[in-house]
Amino acid sequence: MDKRNRGEHHLLPLVYYGGIHMAGKSVPKVKQKLDKKDLALSLAFLLPAILITVIFVIYPVFDTVGLSFRKWNGMFGAVKQWVGLENYQKIFSDNLFWNAMLNSVYFMIGGFVILMPLSFGLAMLVTAKIKGTGFFRTCYFLPNMLGTTAVALMWTFMLNPNFGIFNTIENIFGLHGTIPDVLTIKTVNVWIVVLVNEWMYAGYNMLIFAAGLVAIPDELNEAAALDGATGWQRIRYIILPLMVWEACFTMNNNWGYCANDHYYKPASMLIKKLVECVSKGGNMILNVGPDAKGKFPKESSAILAEIGRWMDKNHDSIYGCVPAENIPKPDYGRITRNGNKYYVHIYENTLGPLPLLGFDKDKIVKVRALDDGHEVPISNAWMHSDYPDIAFVDLGPDPVLPDPVDYVLEVEMAE
């Protein structure tokens, strides 16, 4: 009998071994018996991690559950008396517990019902093509830069019944004593805290929504408006479905400023991550942490300056661009698109002319380098005769790219 019929071999449609593709080949089953010495060595390496997890994670969880059934004053060495469900009965019958739960519900409602719509509306405003949006963007984001303590003190003074803003309004209109002290009204003061919290963080969420809005091509909204779509219809059927995902990156290994963290990501890496996000239909948010004096670290400034120099030359390949659908990702980089213009991002040069896989050769109008605008010729070398449907561009005799980070070609296609 054939061994394959006894199951000693099995056919795999696609198997990965160390990154090598083996498709449609018979791969023998191999039964590996782990040596006792190797097993002991593996356990020795795993033991510290296991002990840390047990001591600092698993044990505290089970110990906390056990303490919930006992009466204990929290002192080391004190007697832990078993009381069963008495602690649970006390907490569920305590009004403070339910008030705390209700306050949490208020904050949840405030976040979804107030904060998200407010932030989205502000984002629509600051991304509109009207004058003064930069000023308003700064004003809306400013509360997020203030500390929680500063915000609490500021609003406490504003709502003070003796010299706060309400008291001033009463005095102006001769209505002294008409408006009550809102901070002493139990059903109102909680909502004031919720509203102040939404006021503080609306600007941050506004920037996140705005980053998604600017990635939507203007021609879609313009076409919808010409077809008679109302503002709400454009929001519902165009803007919301096309709101893109976002990737958040730090410049080093910390969110915010950290004086001891000097492991900064190079500008070349961040540029390529930006291109990757755009080519996949997303946005990139880069965290930059100023120090206590409000100044950026010199490393951050240098990286931002290098990114800025690249963006000065290649911004057309980023702003307003979307994924290049139906065009496969090339091995040498990424591709983004804006209308009928495709931007080929080249991270490394090829041996010989560069193939534009996925492009209709007959519809290519022209190819130019984005950094200086010079036209790049289509190669007609004899060695391409076996691939008549593929367009090859000639980057010249120098194998070193003019931009070693990301050299961008603009391929204009016939509409």
KABELKA-V816226 format. One record per residue. N is the residue number from 0. RES is the residue in one letter. PHI is phi as a letter, one per 30 degrees, with the letter a starting at -180 (999 if undefined). BURIAL is + if it has 9 or more other ideal C-beta (glycine too) atoms within 8 Angstrom, else -. Layout:
# KABELKA-V816226
n = (N & N)
res = (RES & RES)
phi = (PHI & PHI)
burial = (BURIAL & BURIAL)
This chain:
# KABELKA-V816226
n = (0 & 1 & 2 & 3 & 4 & 5 & 6 & 7 & 8 & 9 & 10 & 11 & 12 & 13 & 14 & 15 & 16 & 17 & 18 & 19 & 20 & 21 & 22 & 23 & 24 & 25 & 26 & 27 & 28 & 29 & 30 & 31 & 32 & 33 & 34 & 35 & 36 & 37 & 38 & 39 & 40 & 41 & 42 & 43 & 44 & 45 & 46 & 47 & 48 & 49 & 50 & 51 & 52 & 53 & 54 & 55 & 56 & 57 & 58 & 59 & 60 & 61 & 62 & 63 & 64 & 65 & 66 & 67 & 68 & 69 & 70 & 71 & 72 & 73 & 74 & 75 & 76 & 77 & 78 & 79 & 80 & 81 & 82 & 83 & 84 & 85 & 86 & 87 & 88 & 89 & 90 & 91 & 92 & 93 & 94 & 95 & 96 & 97 & 98 & 99 & 100 & 101 & 102 & 103 & 104 & 105 & 106 & 107 & 108 & 109 & 110 & 111 & 112 & 113 & 114 & 115 & 116 & 117 & 118 & 119 & 120 & 121 & 122 & 123 & 124 & 125 & 126 & 127 & 128 & 129 & 130 & 131 & 132 & 133 & 134 & 135 & 136 & 137 & 138 & 139 & 140 & 141 & 142 & 143 & 144 & 145 & 146 & 147 & 148 & 149 & 150 & 151 & 152 & 153 & 154 & 155 & 156 & 157 & 158 & 159 & 160 & 161 & 162 & 163 & 164 & 165 & 166 & 167 & 168 & 169 & 170 & 171 & 172 & 173 & 174 & 175 & 176 & 177 & 178 & 179 & 180 & 181 & 182 & 183 & 184 & 185 & 186 & 187 & 188 & 189 & 190 & 191 & 192 & 193 & 194 & 195 & 196 & 197 & 198 & 199 & 200 & 201 & 202 & 203 & 204 & 205 & 206 & 207 & 208 & 209 & 210 & 211 & 212 & 213 & 214 & 215 & 216 & 217 & 218 & 219 & 220 & 221 & 222 & 223 & 224 & 225 & 226 & 227 & 228 & 229 & 230 & 231 & 232 & 233 & 234 & 235 & 236 & 237 & 238 & 239 & 240 & 241 & 242 & 243 & 244 & 245 & 246 & 247 & 248 & 249 & 250 & 251 & 252 & 253 & 254 & 255 & 256 & 257 & 258 & 259 & 260 & 261 & 262 & 263 & 264 & 265 & 266 & 267 & 268 & 269 & 270 & 271 & 272 & 273 & 274 & 275 & 276 & 277 & 278 & 279 & 280 & 281 & 282 & 283 & 284 & 285 & 286 & 287 & 288 & 289 & 290 & 291 & 292 & 293 & 294 & 295 & 296 & 297 & 298 & 299 & 300 & 301 & 302 & 303 & 304 & 305 & 306 & 307 & 308 & 309 & 310 & 311 & 312 & 313 & 314 & 315 & 316 & 317 & 318 & 319 & 320 & 321 & 322 & 323 & 324 & 325 & 326 & 327 & 328 & 329 & 330 & 331 & 332 & 333 & 334 & 335 & 336 & 337 & 338 & 339 & 340 & 341 & 342 & 343 & 344 & 345 & 346 & 347 & 348 & 349 & 350 & 351 & 352 & 353 & 354 & 355 & 356 & 357 & 358 & 359 & 360 & 361 & 362 & 363 & 364 & 365 & 366 & 367 & 368 & 369 & 370 & 371 & 372 & 373 & 374 & 375 & 376 & 377 & 378 & 379 & 380 & 381 & 382 & 383 & 384 & 385 & 386 & 387 & 388 & 389 & 390 & 391 & 392 & 393 & 394 & 395 & 396 & 397 & 398 & 399 & 400 & 401 & 402 & 403 & 404 & 405 & 406 & 407 & 408 & 409 & 410 & 411 & 412 & 413 & 414)
res = (M & D & K & R & N & R & G & E & H & H & L & L & P & L & V & Y & Y & G & G & I & H & M & A & G & K & S & V & P & K & V & K & Q & K & L & D & K & K & D & L & A & L & S & L & A & F & L & L & P & A & I & L & I & T & V & I & F & V & I & Y & P & V & F & D & T & V & G & L & S & F & R & K & W & N & G & M & F & G & A & V & K & Q & W & V & G & L & E & N & Y & Q & K & I & F & S & D & N & L & F & W & N & A & M & L & N & S & V & Y & F & M & I & G & G & F & V & I & L & M & P & L & S & F & G & L & A & M & L & V & T & A & K & I & K & G & T & G & F & F & R & T & C & Y & F & L & P & N & M & L & G & T & T & A & V & A & L & M & W & T & F & M & L & N & P & N & F & G & I & F & N & T & I & E & N & I & F & G & L & H & G & T & I & P & D & V & L & T & I & K & T & V & N & V & W & I & V & V & L & V & N & E & W & M & Y & A & G & Y & N & M & L & I & F & A & A & G & L & V & A & I & P & D & E & L & N & E & A & A & A & L & D & G & A & T & G & W & Q & R & I & R & Y & I & I & L & P & L & M & V & W & E & A & C & F & T & M & N & N & N & W & G & Y & C & A & N & D & H & Y & Y & K & P & A & S & M & L & I & K & K & L & V & E & C & V & S & K & G & G & N & M & I & L & N & V & G & P & D & A & K & G & K & F & P & K & E & S & S & A & I & L & A & E & I & G & R & W & M & D & K & N & H & D & S & I & Y & G & C & V & P & A & E & N & I & P & K & P & D & Y & G & R & I & T & R & N & G & N & K & Y & Y & V & H & I & Y & E & N & T & L & G & P & L & P & L & L & G & F & D & K & D & K & I & V & K & V & R & A & L & D & D & G & H & E & V & P & I & S & N & A & W & M & H & S & D & Y & P & D & I & A & F & V & D & L & G & P & D & P & V & L & P & D & P & V & D & Y & V & L & E & V & E & M & A & E)
phi = (999 & d & d & d & d & c & i & d & b & b & c & c & d & a & b & c & b & h & i & c & d & b & c & i & c & d & c & d & d & b & c & c & c & d & d & d & d & d & d & d & d & d & d & d & d & d & e & e & d & d & d & d & d & d & d & c & b & d & d & e & d & d & d & d & d & d & d & d & c & b & c & b & d & i & d & d & i & d & d & c & d & d & b & i & c & d & d & d & d & d & d & d & c & c & d & d & d & d & d & d & d & d & d & d & d & e & d & d & d & d & d & d & d & c & d & d & d & d & d & d & d & d & d & d & d & d & c & d & d & b & d & i & d & d & d & d & d & d & d & d & d & e & e & d & d & d & d & d & d & d & d & d & d & d & d & d & d & d & c & d & d & c & b & d & d & d & d & d & d & d & d & d & c & i & c & e & i & d & d & d & d & d & d & c & d & d & d & c & d & d & d & d & d & d & d & d & d & d & d & d & c & d & d & d & d & e & d & d & d & d & d & d & d & d & d & d & e & d & d & d & d & d & d & d & d & d & d & j & d & d & e & d & d & d & d & d & c & b & d & d & d & c & d & d & d & b & c & c & b & c & d & b & c & b & d & i & d & b & d & c & c & c & c & d & d & d & d & d & d & d & d & d & d & d & d & d & d & d & d & c & i & b & c & c & c & c & d & b & c & d & d & d & c & i & c & d & e & d & d & d & d & d & d & d & d & d & d & d & d & d & d & e & d & b & d & d & d & c & d & i & c & b & d & d & d & i & c & d & d & d & d & c & l & b & b & b & b & b & i & c & c & c & c & c & c & c & d & b & d & c & d & j & e & d & d & c & d & j & d & d & e & d & c & d & d & a & b & b & d & d & d & b & i & d & d & c & d & d & d & c & d & d & d & c & d & d & b & d & c & c & d & c & c & c & d & j & d & d & d & d & d & e & c & d & d & a & c & c & c & c & c & c & c & d & d)
burial = (- & - & - & - & - & - & - & - & + & - & - & - & - & - & + & - & - & - & - & - & - & + & - & - & - & - & + & - & - & - & - & - & - & - & - & - & - & - & + & - & - & - & - & - & - & - & - & - & - & - & - & + & + & + & - & - & + & - & + & - & - & - & - & - & - & - & + & - & + & + & - & + & - & - & - & - & - & - & - & - & - & - & + & - & - & - & + & - & - & - & - & - & - & - & - & - & + & - & - & - & - & - & + & - & - & + & + & - & + & + & + & - & - & + & + & + & - & + & + & + & - & + & + & + & + & + & + & - & - & - & - & - & + & - & - & + & + & - & - & + & + & + & + & + & - & + & - & - & - & - & + & + & - & + & + & + & + & - & + & + & - & - & - & + & - & + & + & + & + & + & - & - & - & - & - & - & - & - & + & - & - & + & + & - & + & - & - & - & + & + & + & + & - & + & + & + & + & + & - & + & + & + & + & + & + & + & + & + & + & + & + & + & + & + & + & + & - & - & - & + & + & - & - & + & + & - & - & - & + & - & - & - & + & + & + & - & + & + & + & - & - & + & + & + & - & + & + & - & + & + & + & + & - & + & - & - & + & + & - & - & - & - & - & + & + & - & + & - & - & + & + & + & + & + & + & + & + & + & + & - & + & + & + & + & + & - & + & - & + & - & + & - & - & - & - & + & + & - & + & + & + & - & + & + & - & + & + & - & - & + & + & - & + & + & - & + & + & + & - & - & + & + & - & + & - & - & + & - & - & + & - & + & + & + & + & + & + & + & - & - & + & + & + & + & + & + & + & - & + & - & - & - & + & + & + & + & - & - & + & - & + & - & - & + & - & - & + & + & + & + & + & - & - & - & - & + & - & + & + & - & + & - & - & + & - & - & - & - & - & + & + & + & + & + & + & - & - & - & - & - & + & - & + & - & + & + & + & + & + & + & + & + & + & - & -)
